[in-house]
Structure formats: structure tokens, C-alpha cells
């Protein structure tokens, strides 16, 4: 039986699998991606659609993550202008808001410094005379409004564009292709998959498990059984309602528990999210809970009391967070790389990670694999490769 042979094989067609494929192809490696459904089928089409530094992660001292994300935001604004656009973010402060104006001013100052103090990294306060123009934002008890700049994207279209870029560099795409199993062979792995009603195999020097919430299930079908990280799956839900907030993204606090909730324009409507609910089940079955929908509608009504809160659409995705004590909010959000053998990693599983930082995560991944991969000459730099919407895949 003849088998195709690759330097790098990637399991999972979300944004991190797409990034790994593009980075490998740009570095000159023979690379292929396997996806069982369609690109961005899972969380990578069910996010908050934001390309941002993560202002709220300053509270948990994730300074490196915020700095990396702000740097990557600027890269994406430059290489994907049709997919990533800069938008204003508004932070309203009311009498009951948990973070006082001085705290927000300090946080936004640090955010601006980490963003390089460029004009678009700075912030200001919105004059009271402009408050009536902010989409009907509730002004009773309003003390101040801060404005800063981040970015928004179509997450699924961005994922597709990254894969399209990788394919132009020579990478392969097997989709739909269902991973069946893998076993360790000399200098790599042999991967079995099912596509178009038949089973086939490929060999690879390095295998990347970027299956997101399915990652540990993938590991159960690999021999010898590789180590795994204990994780929690955390559901994040969104609702879409009629009418669009036009001025930008509103960074609010949920009345119920003071968690951050974004209210933002999306496709001519308004998108509200997200939540953090523990999930235990088949990732294919993730759905917004009735309690989550009520929570988001309640938040929308608090800040925009004249808006229609009838839900036109709702969706939920899953975050993968390391299992540990404490709230979900305080757990690290960096991508975690878990290798079968730290000294000679032939299999690396990616856990967690942020949409904004997918490209830098992919470069870190390749650095970890470089010792087991053949010598190749780079053909492109992902920091300068244009990403184009509506590529034909």
C-alpha cells in the first residue's frame, strides 16, 4: 500500500489548526490538514468575533498574553484589511460598576503602553455631549465613558483565509476526513483516516493535535497512549438580536455577577456575549442554555432599555481551560503545548489559546517541532502574507 508522506500533519480545522498548517507551509514543510466536518466548524465560528489584546486579562496579570495579542492585532490589521477592522470600544461606568474610573484609567494606560503608544492604542473619555449619540445607551447613573480601539473579524472567514493561504504555499487539505487512529512509527506517526467512504493512511514526521474540545478524545486513539492535560470545557454562548449598535462595541458588566459582556454590531444586527458555563458532554451537542440566554438578554436590557431583546439566533462554543481550582476567569488563556516526548516531540497537542494570537502560537509550535523535522528553506513569512477573504478552497 502506497502512502503519502508529510513533514507535518494537523488534525483539526479551527483557527489554531489553520495557523499551524500555514506556518508549516511557509517554513517550507510538506504539510496537510485533516478536518472531519468543515473549516471553523466548532468554536472558531462561534467566538465573540473580536481581535483584541484582552483588556480584562490585565486583572489576572497575564501581561505577556496581552502584549502578544496586541502585537498580533496589528499584524492582522495590516495583512487582512478585508477581514479585520479596527473599531471603537466603549466602557460605560455607572454608580454600581465594580471598577472605578481611576482603575479603568490605569488599566487602559497599561493597555496603551503594551500596544506601543500608537495613536490607535490610546484611549480617551467620551464627552457628555456625545452620550446621546451612543445607540441609546442608558445614561441614568452614568458617571463616565471610556473609549479605546480594538478590532473585529469574521472568525470563520479568517480561518478559511488562513487555510487558503497555506494551500497557495503547497499545503494539503483533507476535508471532510475523519481521524481514525495513529500509531508511532520510526521517525514519526502513521495516521489512519476515513474519507469518501474508505479508509486511508498517511505518514508524518510530526503530528499536531489541534482538535480543540475534541483534543483528548483524539489522544485516546493514538498508540502508544500519549500524555494528556486535564482540562475543563467551558461553554460560551451568544445571542443575536434585531437592530444594530452602530457606534462600536460596548464593554459592559452583567448585572447578575459583574462579568464582562460585549454588546457589538454584527451583520446588521447586534451580537451579545459571552458566558462561562461548565460543559460536560459531547462537544457536538453544545447549545446555549436557557439560563444563559436570559442572562444575556438581561444584560442587554440593562444598558439599552429601548432595544428589542427578542433572540433571532443563538450559538455556543467551547473554551478549553486547564483544570485547576478557582474561577474560570482566573485560569490562563495562553496556548498550552503538550508533547508526547519533551526531548523529541513527534506529537504536540494544542490546548486553549486565543483567536487573536493564532499566528504567534503556530510559530511557537514550529519551534518546538524543529528538532524532529527535516531541514527545509522557508518560502514565506506569515507576518507579511496577505490574507484574502473568499478564497476558493
N, C-alpha and C positions, 0 to 999 in steps of 0.2 A: 504494500500500500504506500503510495507516494504522499508525502505531507508537505504542506507549505511550512517554511521555517522563517521565523521573525526574530529580531533582536528583542522587541518589547511587544507584549500582548496586554491589552487593557480590557478589563471586564467592567462594564457599566457606562452608559451613555449620558450621564448627567454632566454638569459643568466641570467637575473635577476629573472625570474620565476623559472628557473632551480636551481639557487642558493638558493632561498627561500625554495624550495622543499627539497633539500639536507640538508640544515641547520635544518629544522624542523624534518626530519627523524633522523638526527644524534643526535638531542636533545631528541629523544625517542617518539616524537609525531606521531600520525596516520595522515598521510599527503597524499594528492592527487593533481595532476596537470591536468588541462583541457587545451587542445590546439586544435584549430579548424582546422589547416592545418597540419603542420609538425613541429617538433622541429627546432628552429632557422629559421623559415620561413621568418621573417621580418629583421629588422636591424641587428640581431645577426648573420646573414650570409652575411651581406653587409657592414661590417665595414672595417677599414684600416688594420685589422688583426694584430694589434700591442698590446703587453702587455708592457706598459710603464708608467713611472711616470708622463708624461705630462710636459716636459721641458717648453713648451710655457705658461703654466698656472702660472709660476712664475711671468710673466709680469703683471698678474691681481691679484697678491698677494694671490693666492689660495694655500697657503703653506701647510695647513692641508691635502688638497686633494693630493698634490704631495707626501707628506710624506707617506700618507696611501697607495697610488698607488705603490710607490717604495717598501714598505714593502710587499704588496700583490704580486708584481712581483717576489720577492724572494721566497715566499711561492709556487707560481705556478711553478717556475723553479724547485723547489725541489719535488713537488708531481706529476707533469705532464711532466716529461722529454721527453716523446714521442710527446707531443702536444705543448710545449712551449720551444723555443730555444733562447739562447742569441745570438744576432747579433750586429755587429758594426754599428753605425750611424755616418754619415759624414755630417758636416755642412760647406759648402764652403762659403767663404767670398770674395765678389768681390768689386770693387770700388763703385758700386751702391747699394750694400747690405745695408739695413736700419740699421741693428745692427752692430756696430763696433766691432772689435776683443776684445777690452777691456770689452765691455758689455757682449759678449758671454763668455768670460773667467770668469767674475763674476757670471753669471747665471749658468754655468757648475760647478763652485766651490760650489755654494749653493746646486745644484743638488747632487753633490758628498757627501756633508755633510749630506743632508737629506737621502741619500742612505746608510749611515753608514760608509762612507770612506773605504769600502771594495775595494779590488783590481779591481773588475769589476764595481765599482761605479765611478771610477776615469776617467779622460779624458786626452788627450794629443793633441798635434798638429802633423799633418802628415808632415814629411819632404818633401821638394820639390822634392827630388829624387824619391819619391813614387807616385807623382801625375800622371805620365803616366800610372800607373797600375790601375787607378780607373775608369775602364769601359768606357773610352773615355770622361770623364768629361771635359767640356770646361775649358781651362786654360788661355785664353785671359782675362786680367784684374783681374785674381785670385790673391788674396793677402794672404790668409791663409786657412787652412782646419783644423777644429777641429774634433776629433774622440772621441766618448763615446759609452757606451754599454747599450742597452735596449733589448727587446725581441719581438719575432714574434710568431704568432699562426695561426691555422686554427680555426676561430671563431665558425663555425658550428660544427666541430668535438669536440671542447671543450665543447660547450653547451650539445651535446649528451652525452659526457662522464660524465658530472656533473649529468645529469638525470639518467644515468646508475648507477652511484654510489648511488644515492638516492634510486633507485629501489632495489639495493642489500641490503639496510638498511630497506626495507619493504615498501617504499612509492609506491603509486599507480599512474598509468598514464592512462588518458583517452584521446586518440588521434587516429583519429580525434573526437573531441567532441566540438560542438558549444554552447557557453554560450547563454542562452535564457533570463534568469532573475534571480533575487534573492530578497528575502524579509526577513526582520528582524523577527526573532522568539525569543522566550525565550532562552537566553544564546547562541546566535549565529545567523546564517543565513541559510535559505533553498535555495538551488541553483538548478535551472532547467536548463537542457542542452539537446541537441539533438545529438544522436549518432546512426549510422546504421539505420537511418530512423525512429527512435522512440524517444520519449521524456522521460526523466527520471529525478530523483531528488536525491540530497544528502543533508545532514545536516552537518554543521561545526560550531565549536566554534569560529573560526576566518577565515575571508575571505581576501585573498591577491589579489589585482588587479595589476597584473604585465603585463598588455596588451600593454605597450609601447605607440605608437601613437594612439592606439585604447582605451586607458585608460578612457578618458572622455566619450566615446560612451558607454562603459560598465556601467559607473555610471548612465547613462540615463535609464537603465533598472533595477535599484535597488530601492526597496521601504523600508522605506521612502527615498526620494531623498537625497543622502549624499552630503556633501560639496565637491567642486572641486577646483582645482587650474587652473587659467587662464594660458594657455601655448601657445607657438608658436611651430609649426612643422618646422624644418629646414632641408632641403634636402642636403645630402652629396653624391656626385657622384664620381665614379672611372672609369678609363679606363684600359684595359689590352692590351698591345702591344707585338709584336713579339720580341724575343731576351730577354735574362735575364741579368740584372745587377748582377754581381756575388760577388762583394766585400762587399755588405751590403746595408743598407738603406741610402738614401740621403735625407737630411732635407733641402729643398730649399725654396726660396721665389718666388711666382708667379710674373712675370714681370709686370703684369697688376695692381696689388693692394698690392703687398708685403705680401700677406697672406702665411702662411706655407703650403707647399705641399710636400708630401713624394713621392719619387721615389724608388721603392723597388722590390726585387726579389719575384716572386710568381709563383709556379708550372711550372718552366721552362720558364716563361715569365717575363714581367715587369709590375707591378701594379703602377698606378699613381693616387693619390688622397690626399685630398678631397676638396670639395667645400662647400659653405654655401649659400644656396638659400632659400628664404621663400617658404613654401609649403602650399597650401590651396586646399584640395580636399580629395578624398578617399585614405587612405594610401595604399590600394591595387594597386592603379594606379600610384605609384611613379615610374618615369623613368628619366634617365639622360636627361637634356635639351641639345639641340644643342649648345647653348652658353657655357654650362659647358664643353662639350667635346672639343670645340675649346680652351677654357681656359686651360685645362689640356694638350692638345697637344702642345700648345704654350709654356707652362712651360717646358715640356719635351724637346722640341726642343732648348730652350734657354740653357739648361745645358748639353744636349747630342745631339749636332747638327748632328752627323753622324748616329744617330739611326732612325730606321723606326718608324714613328708615326701613321701608319695605325692602326685603332682601331679594334681589334679582338673581343672584348667583352666590355660591359659597364654595370654598375649596380649602383643603388642608394638606400640609406637607409635614415631613418628619425631620427633626434635628437629631443628630447622633452625638450624644454628650458622654464623656467618661463618667462611669458610675462612681459616685462619692457622696459623702454626707453634705447636707446643706441645700440651699435653693438652687434651682436650675440656673437662675440669673447669674450666680456667682461662679459657675463652672467655666473652665477655659474654653474659648471658642477657636483657638488655633487648630490647624490641621495636624492630626497626630499620625505619624508614620510608624507602622508596626511590622517588623521584618521577621521572616522565618528564621534567619540567622544573622545577627548583627554584624558578624565578621565578613560574611559572604552572602549578602541578601539577594536571593533569587526571586523572592515573593515579598511584596510590600502591600499591606492593607492600609488604605487611607480612611481615617475616621474623622468626621466632623469637617470643619473648615467653613470659610465664608465665600459666598459668591464673588465678592469684590476681589478677593485675594487668590482666585483660582490659578492665575498665571504664575505668581511667585511660588505658590505651593507646588506647581508642576516642576519648576526649576529646582526646588529643594529635593523633590523626589528623584530627579535625574542625577543629582549629585550623589545621592545615596546608592544609586544603582551603577554608577560609572565604573566601579571596580570589577564588575562582572560582565560588562558589556564590551563588545569588540571596539577597536579604535575606528572611529568614523570622523569625517570632516563635516563641521556644521554647514548648513546650507542657508540658514536664515536666523534672524533674531526676533523672537516673539514680541519684543518691546517695540518693534517698528513695523511688524507685519500688519497691513490693513485688514480689518475685519468688516466684511460686507454682508449686509442683510440679504435674505432671499437667494442665497447660493443654491444651485442645483446639486443635491446630494445623490 
